[in-house]
Amino acid sequence: MTRQHRPPLHLAVALDGAGWHPAAWRADGARPGGLFTPGYWAELVAEAERGLLDLVTFEDSLSVQSADLTGPDRRTDQVRGRLDAVLVASRVAPLTSRIGLVPTTNVTHTEPFHLSTAIATLDFASRGRAGWRPQLSSRADDAALFGRRTTPQITAADVGVPGGIARRLRPLFDEAADAVEVVRRLWDSWEDDAEIRDTATGRFIDRDRLHPVDFSGAHFSVRGPSITPRPPQGQPLVAVLAHAGIPYELAARGADLAFVTPHSREGSVTALGDLAAARTTVGRPADFPLRVFADLLVFLDDRPGAAAERKERLDDLNGSPLRSDAEIFTGTPSELADLLLERQEVGLDGFRLRPGELPHDLVAVTRGLVAELQRRSAFRTGYTADTLRGHLGLARPANRYAADRGVADRGVADPS
């Protein structure tokens, strides 16, 4: 495929603490003292917007971070603790103007009603740039924070078998799919013209344009409507991180964007094929587009070999080599550009890059990689949309309840 015939390349960054390497907080140039300050996050997101990236994601969790998938550890040499992702995104929203803001929230222990209003409010605060990454949790210490339920527990045998974790957590994935459906219905529970605001007649709202969602399933029974009007995007972007078959089905059921974690070109082909099969399995409508980004954990330096040396120093500080669900890349911005464009050819829409060390690797992305891609006419030189859905070429969805009433609001193009 020639450059002239390639679709635009999309780029996102995943922000987490001092970076995705556990020892990143000890690197030269790190700012561990700023991790719990709003200015730290505002500067990172401003840098991402300066690089014209599509979106940033914010990691979150219920319990403190742990090197153990199944529960807390006793390490004191890694970053522990974090700020609430939705509140961080809301804080930086008025300080930015174009970049998409996608916080992670837990759906296992959080009611869909609260999630729907939080993300809708973020969409209002950002003027149409909100997204949402639902995340489930099986950890017993997470459940103990609430004391309302127990959850399936991951075993050592699950970890050692491909797809074993997802199979163990199948009930939680099914629950997460219901949570996404409830949230989407609540976003639609106010029609776009439900607010009249007519001071002359004293009518603020048209009650006929507010709808109960009446969802009743195995996990939730939600009446609705929402307390928050329909968001500016109609439906904020839903993004799902998926590694295998069952998570692929979660993405296929309700996501607009899937983050996948292949470790090669061949793995990218397989992931795209598995996602396509999942779409068929769950009966996803053909007119419900699904964008796919591949995740990469990156260390970037201009001098060949420098990034690998920097990672090795961090590995030594950590006491063990870095491990990740995503492919780990060390190299120059030019070498990463080669890899991204080569992987794009198999059908990926873009990439979510996880900076190994912040702010170093974020700046290397925004000022090194982006410049290299622009030089190759492979990345935008300016934003052309004002909303997150607009960045990804996704239409503003019709309101399902307005459509039921016969309102002609189907497939309206994103106004940005």
HUZIQUI-V921880 format. One record per run of one state. SS is the DSSP state (alpha for helix, beta for strand, coil for the rest). FROM is the first residue (numbers start at 1). TO is the last residue. If there is no record, write none. Layout:
SS:FROM:TO
SS:FROM:TO
This chain:
coil:1:2
alpha:3:5
coil:6:9
beta:10:15
coil:16:23
alpha:24:26
coil:27:31
alpha:32:34
coil:35:37
alpha:38:50
coil:51:54
beta:55:58
coil:59:84
alpha:85:93
coil:94:99
beta:100:106
coil:107:111
alpha:112:126
coil:127:129
beta:130:135
coil:136:139
alpha:140:144
coil:145:155
alpha:156:159
coil:160:163
alpha:164:168
coil:169:169
alpha:170:188
coil:189:189
beta:190:190
coil:191:194
beta:195:198
coil:199:202
beta:203:205
coil:206:206
alpha:207:209
beta:210:210
coil:211:214
beta:215:216
coil:217:220
beta:221:222
coil:223:236
beta:237:241
coil:242:244
alpha:245:254
coil:255:256
beta:257:260
coil:261:264
alpha:265:282
coil:283:290
beta:291:300
coil:301:305
alpha:306:318
coil:319:326
beta:327:331
coil:332:332
alpha:333:344
coil:345:349
beta:350:355
coil:356:359
alpha:360:375
coil:376:387
alpha:388:391
coil:392:399
alpha:400:404
coil:405:416
